[in-house]
Amino acid sequence: MAVDALDTRILRLLLEQPRTSVREYARILGVARGTLQARLDRLERDGVITVAGPRVSPAALGHPVLAFVRIEVTQGRLDDVGEALAAVPEIIEALSITGGGDLLTRVAARDNAHLEDVIQRLIQLPGVVRTRTEIALRERVPYRVLPLVEAVGRSAAARRPERPGG
């Protein structure tokens, strides 16, 4: 999906001021509310905007240990294991991957002993061959997409000028 300069400005504003109203966004951007809403609807429909809820901190919920667990799965069991992972509340993300393992999970735990309990639960899942765990020590770059949005916007602006009227 092509993102133009106005889309980039909208995305930047959403990322910088996520709790502002659509009316206020339109005022800040100098566009009609209907234009802004149409853009937001298209960005959602095209999958550019995927979540409208808050980001919750597992650490603030008493789960400060963050680990990445790679899971090797028996051939033909990837979907089964993926479904089983969804039943483990400490798994906050799971992705199919290439390379060392078949799945990469992000696990939040209360402490190292709790993490070990979660890993033992994973090992016992039918179809799991082995796991490899890496514990995050410190966040160096927090989750962010604004620099990517800005780079895409610069690229779009270089390719074509923005249309008058949004």
CYANA upper distance limits for C-alpha pairs under 8 A (distance plus 0.5 A):
  1 MET  CA     46 ASP  CA      7.38
  2 ALA  CA    156 ALA  CA      8.41
  3 VAL  CA      7 ASP  CA      6.19
  3 VAL  CA      8 THR  CA      7.22
  3 VAL  CA    152 VAL  CA      7.88
  3 VAL  CA    153 GLY  CA      7.42
  3 VAL  CA    156 ALA  CA      7.22
  4 ASP  CA      8 THR  CA      6.75
  4 ASP  CA    153 GLY  CA      6.79
  4 ASP  CA    156 ALA  CA      6.06
  4 ASP  CA    157 ALA  CA      7.34
  4 ASP  CA    162 GLU  CA      7.26
  5 ALA  CA      9 ARG  CA      6.78
  5 ALA  CA    153 GLY  CA      6.03
  5 ALA  CA    154 ARG  CA      8.23
  5 ALA  CA    156 ALA  CA      7.18
  5 ALA  CA    157 ALA  CA      6.51
  5 ALA  CA    162 GLU  CA      6.53
  6 LEU  CA     10 ILE  CA      6.66
  6 LEU  CA    162 GLU  CA      7.81
  6 LEU  CA    166 GLY  CA      7.06
  7 ASP  CA     11 LEU  CA      6.61
  7 ASP  CA     39 ARG  CA      7.60
  7 ASP  CA    153 GLY  CA      8.44
  8 THR  CA     12 ARG  CA      6.55
  8 THR  CA    149 VAL  CA      6.79
  8 THR  CA    150 GLU  CA      7.18
  8 THR  CA    152 VAL  CA      8.18
  8 THR  CA    153 GLY  CA      5.78
  9 ARG  CA     13 LEU  CA      6.69
  9 ARG  CA     29 LEU  CA      8.13
 10 ILE  CA     14 LEU  CA      6.70
 10 ILE  CA     25 TYR  CA      8.28
 10 ILE  CA     29 LEU  CA      8.18
 10 ILE  CA     36 LEU  CA      8.50
 11 LEU  CA     15 LEU  CA      6.67
 11 LEU  CA    149 VAL  CA      7.67
 12 ARG  CA     16 GLU  CA      6.56
 12 ARG  CA    146 LEU  CA      6.86
 12 ARG  CA    149 VAL  CA      7.64
 12 ARG  CA    150 GLU  CA      8.10
 13 LEU  CA     17 GLN  CA      6.13
 13 LEU  CA     18 PRO  CA      7.87
 13 LEU  CA     25 TYR  CA      7.85
 14 LEU  CA     18 PRO  CA      5.31
 14 LEU  CA     20 THR  CA      8.44
 15 LEU  CA    146 LEU  CA      7.35
 20 THR  CA     24 GLU  CA      6.90
 20 THR  CA     25 TYR  CA      7.27
 21 SER  CA     25 TYR  CA      6.77
 22 VAL  CA     26 ALA  CA      6.69
 22 VAL  CA     33 ARG  CA      7.53
 22 VAL  CA     36 LEU  CA      7.97
 22 VAL  CA     37 GLN  CA      7.75
 23 ARG  CA     27 ARG  CA      6.84
 23 ARG  CA     33 ARG  CA      6.42
 24 GLU  CA     28 ILE  CA      6.63
 25 TYR  CA     29 LEU  CA      6.59
 25 TYR  CA     36 LEU  CA      8.36
 26 ALA  CA     30 GLY  CA      6.31
 26 ALA  CA     31 VAL  CA      5.67
 26 ALA  CA     32 ALA  CA      6.47
 26 ALA  CA     33 ARG  CA      5.76
 26 ALA  CA     36 LEU  CA      6.55
 27 ARG  CA     31 VAL  CA      7.08
 27 ARG  CA     32 ALA  CA      8.24
 27 ARG  CA     33 ARG  CA      8.39
 31 VAL  CA     35 THR  CA      7.04
 31 VAL  CA     36 LEU  CA      7.17
 31 VAL  CA    165 GLY  CA      8.19
 31 VAL  CA    166 GLY  CA      7.80
 32 ALA  CA     36 LEU  CA      6.85
 33 ARG  CA     37 GLN  CA      6.58
 34 GLY  CA     38 ALA  CA      6.55
 35 THR  CA     39 ARG  CA      6.74
 35 THR  CA    166 GLY  CA      7.55
 36 LEU  CA     40 LEU  CA      6.65
 37 GLN  CA     41 ASP  CA      6.54
 38 ALA  CA     42 ARG  CA      6.70
 39 ARG  CA     43 LEU  CA      6.60
 40 LEU  CA     44 GLU  CA      6.65
 41 ASP  CA     45 ARG  CA      6.52
 42 ARG  CA     46 ASP  CA      6.42
 43 LEU  CA     47 GLY  CA      6.70
 43 LEU  CA     48 VAL  CA      5.58
 43 LEU  CA     49 ILE  CA      6.14
 44 GLU  CA     48 VAL  CA      6.33
 44 GLU  CA     49 ILE  CA      5.24
 44 GLU  CA     50 THR  CA      6.83
 57 SER  CA     61 LEU  CA      7.08
 58 PRO  CA     62 GLY  CA      7.08
 58 PRO  CA     63 HIS  CA      5.64
 58 PRO  CA     64 PRO  CA      6.91
 58 PRO  CA    108 ALA  CA      6.93
 59 ALA  CA     63 HIS  CA      5.00
 59 ALA  CA     64 PRO  CA      4.33
 59 ALA  CA     65 VAL  CA      7.76
 59 ALA  CA    108 ALA  CA      8.40
 60 ALA  CA     64 PRO  CA      7.79
 62 GLY  CA    110 ARG  CA      6.36
 63 HIS  CA    108 ALA  CA      6.03
 63 HIS  CA    109 ALA  CA      5.12
 63 HIS  CA    110 ARG  CA      4.58
 63 HIS  CA    111 ASP  CA      7.64
 64 PRO  CA    108 ALA  CA      7.33
 64 PRO  CA    109 ALA  CA      6.90
 64 PRO  CA    110 ARG  CA      6.47
 64 PRO  CA    111 ASP  CA      7.66
 65 VAL  CA    108 ALA  CA      6.16
 65 VAL  CA    109 ALA  CA      5.49
 65 VAL  CA    110 ARG  CA      6.58
 65 VAL  CA    111 ASP  CA      6.27
 65 VAL  CA    112 ASN  CA      7.59
 65 VAL  CA    115 LEU  CA      8.21
 65 VAL  CA    135 ILE  CA      7.96
 65 VAL  CA    136 ALA  CA      7.96
 66 LEU  CA    106 ARG  CA      7.59
 66 LEU  CA    107 VAL  CA      6.26
 66 LEU  CA    108 ALA  CA      5.34
 66 LEU  CA    109 ALA  CA      7.02
 66 LEU  CA    135 ILE  CA      6.53
 66 LEU  CA    136 ALA  CA      5.99
 66 LEU  CA    137 LEU  CA      8.49
 67 ALA  CA    106 ARG  CA      6.41
 67 ALA  CA    107 VAL  CA      5.65
 67 ALA  CA    108 ALA  CA      7.07
 67 ALA  CA    115 LEU  CA      8.49
 67 ALA  CA    133 THR  CA      7.15
 67 ALA  CA    134 GLU  CA      6.02
 67 ALA  CA    135 ILE  CA      4.66
 67 ALA  CA    136 ALA  CA      6.04
 68 PHE  CA    104 LEU  CA      7.18
 68 PHE  CA    105 THR  CA      6.04
 68 PHE  CA    106 ARG  CA      5.24
 68 PHE  CA    107 VAL  CA      6.59
 68 PHE  CA    133 THR  CA      6.22
 68 PHE  CA    134 GLU  CA      5.70
 68 PHE  CA    135 ILE  CA      6.81
 68 PHE  CA    136 ALA  CA      8.00
 69 VAL  CA    104 LEU  CA      6.29
 69 VAL  CA    105 THR  CA      5.62
 69 VAL  CA    106 ARG  CA      7.00
 69 VAL  CA    107 VAL  CA      7.62
 69 VAL  CA    131 THR  CA      6.91
 69 VAL  CA    132 ARG  CA      6.07
 69 VAL  CA    133 THR  CA      4.88
 69 VAL  CA    134 GLU  CA      6.89
 70 ARG  CA    100 GLY  CA      7.96
 70 ARG  CA    101 GLY  CA      6.20
 70 ARG  CA    102 ASP  CA      7.70
 70 ARG  CA    103 LEU  CA      6.14
 70 ARG  CA    104 LEU  CA      5.04
 70 ARG  CA    105 THR  CA      6.81
 70 ARG  CA    131 THR  CA      5.94
 70 ARG  CA    132 ARG  CA      5.59
 70 ARG  CA    133 THR  CA      6.82
 71 ILE  CA    101 GLY  CA      5.92
 71 ILE  CA    102 ASP  CA      6.37
 71 ILE  CA    103 LEU  CA      5.54
 71 ILE  CA    104 LEU  CA      6.83
 71 ILE  CA    105 THR  CA      8.25
 71 ILE  CA    128 VAL  CA      7.29
 71 ILE  CA    129 VAL  CA      7.98
 71 ILE  CA    130 ARG  CA      6.50
 71 ILE  CA    131 THR  CA      5.03
 71 ILE  CA    132 ARG  CA      7.16
 72 GLU  CA    100 GLY  CA      8.36
 72 GLU  CA    101 GLY  CA      4.99
 72 GLU  CA    102 ASP  CA      5.61
 72 GLU  CA    103 LEU  CA      7.21
 72 GLU  CA    128 VAL  CA      6.58
 72 GLU  CA    129 VAL  CA      5.91
 72 GLU  CA    130 ARG  CA      5.83
 72 GLU  CA    131 THR  CA      6.68
 73 VAL  CA     77 ARG  CA      6.99
 73 VAL  CA     78 LEU  CA      6.72
 73 VAL  CA     81 VAL  CA      8.00
 73 VAL  CA    101 GLY  CA      7.97
 73 VAL  CA    102 ASP  CA      6.61
 73 VAL  CA    103 LEU  CA      8.27
 73 VAL  CA    127 GLY  CA      6.01
 73 VAL  CA    128 VAL  CA      5.18
 73 VAL  CA    129 VAL  CA      5.87
 73 VAL  CA    130 ARG  CA      7.92
 74 THR  CA     78 LEU  CA      7.84
 74 THR  CA    127 GLY  CA      5.57
 74 THR  CA    128 VAL  CA      6.78
 74 THR  CA    129 VAL  CA      6.66
 77 ARG  CA     81 VAL  CA      6.63
 77 ARG  CA    127 GLY  CA      6.14
 78 LEU  CA     82 GLY  CA      6.53
 78 LEU  CA    102 ASP  CA      8.21
 78 LEU  CA    127 GLY  CA      8.18
 79 ASP  CA     83 GLU  CA      6.67
 80 ASP  CA     84 ALA  CA      6.77
 80 ASP  CA    127 GLY  CA      8.08
 81 VAL  CA     85 LEU  CA      6.62
 81 VAL  CA    125 LEU  CA      7.58
 81 VAL  CA    126 PRO  CA      7.62
 81 VAL  CA    127 GLY  CA      6.80
 81 VAL  CA    128 VAL  CA      7.59
 82 GLY  CA     86 ALA  CA      7.12
 82 GLY  CA     94 ALA  CA      8.14
 83 GLU  CA     87 ALA  CA      7.74
 84 ALA  CA     88 VAL  CA      7.82
 84 ALA  CA    125 LEU  CA      7.80
 85 LEU  CA     91 ILE  CA      7.46
 85 LEU  CA     94 ALA  CA      8.24
 85 LEU  CA    122 LEU  CA      8.25
 86 ALA  CA     91 ILE  CA      7.82
 90 GLU  CA    107 VAL  CA      5.97
 90 GLU  CA    108 ALA  CA      5.72
 90 GLU  CA    109 ALA  CA      6.95
 90 GLU  CA    118 VAL  CA      7.93
 91 ILE  CA    105 THR  CA      7.00
 91 ILE  CA    106 ARG  CA      6.31
 91 ILE  CA    107 VAL  CA      5.06
 91 ILE  CA    108 ALA  CA      7.05
 92 ILE  CA    105 THR  CA      7.97
 92 ILE  CA    106 ARG  CA      6.14
 92 ILE  CA    107 VAL  CA      6.37
 92 ILE  CA    108 ALA  CA      7.41
 93 GLU  CA    105 THR  CA      5.99
 93 GLU  CA    106 ARG  CA      5.58
 93 GLU  CA    107 VAL  CA      7.86
 94 ALA  CA    103 LEU  CA      7.10
 94 ALA  CA    104 LEU  CA      6.09
 94 ALA  CA    105 THR  CA      4.72
 94 ALA  CA    106 ARG  CA      6.91
 95 LEU  CA    103 LEU  CA      5.97
 95 LEU  CA    104 LEU  CA      5.73
 95 LEU  CA    105 THR  CA      6.90
 96 SER  CA    102 ASP  CA      6.22
 96 SER  CA    103 LEU  CA      5.00
 96 SER  CA    104 LEU  CA      6.92
 97 ILE  CA    101 GLY  CA      7.49
 97 ILE  CA    102 ASP  CA      5.81
 97 ILE  CA    103 LEU  CA      5.96
 97 ILE  CA    104 LEU  CA      7.00
 98 THR  CA    102 ASP  CA      6.82
107 VAL  CA    115 LEU  CA      8.36
108 ALA  CA    115 LEU  CA      8.14
109 ALA  CA    114 HIS  CA      6.28
109 ALA  CA    115 LEU  CA      5.75
110 ARG  CA    114 HIS  CA      6.37
110 ARG  CA    115 LEU  CA      7.80
111 ASP  CA    115 LEU  CA      6.76
112 ASN  CA    116 GLU  CA      6.70
113 ALA  CA    117 ASP  CA      6.88
114 HIS  CA    118 VAL  CA      6.83
115 LEU  CA    119 ILE  CA      6.71
116 GLU  CA    120 GLN  CA      6.62
117 ASP  CA    121 ARG  CA      6.76
118 VAL  CA    122 LEU  CA      6.80
119 ILE  CA    123 ILE  CA      6.69
119 ILE  CA    131 THR  CA      8.25
120 GLN  CA    124 GLN  CA      6.94
121 ARG  CA    125 LEU  CA      7.28
122 LEU  CA    128 VAL  CA      7.78
123 ILE  CA    128 VAL  CA      6.41
123 ILE  CA    129 VAL  CA      7.76
123 ILE  CA    130 ARG  CA      6.94
123 ILE  CA    131 THR  CA      7.41
124 GLN  CA    128 VAL  CA      7.60
145 VAL  CA    149 VAL  CA      6.68
146 LEU  CA    150 GLU  CA      6.61
147 PRO  CA    151 ALA  CA      6.69
148 LEU  CA    152 VAL  CA      6.67
149 VAL  CA    153 GLY  CA      6.60
150 GLU  CA    154 ARG  CA      6.65
151 ALA  CA    155 SER  CA      6.70
152 VAL  CA    156 ALA  CA      6.62
153 GLY  CA    157 ALA  CA      6.57
154 ARG  CA    158 ALA  CA      6.67
155 SER  CA    159 ARG  CA      6.89
156 ALA  CA    160 ARG  CA      6.83
157 ALA  CA    161 PRO  CA      6.20
157 ALA  CA    162 GLU  CA      7.56
162 GLU  CA    166 GLY  CA      7.93
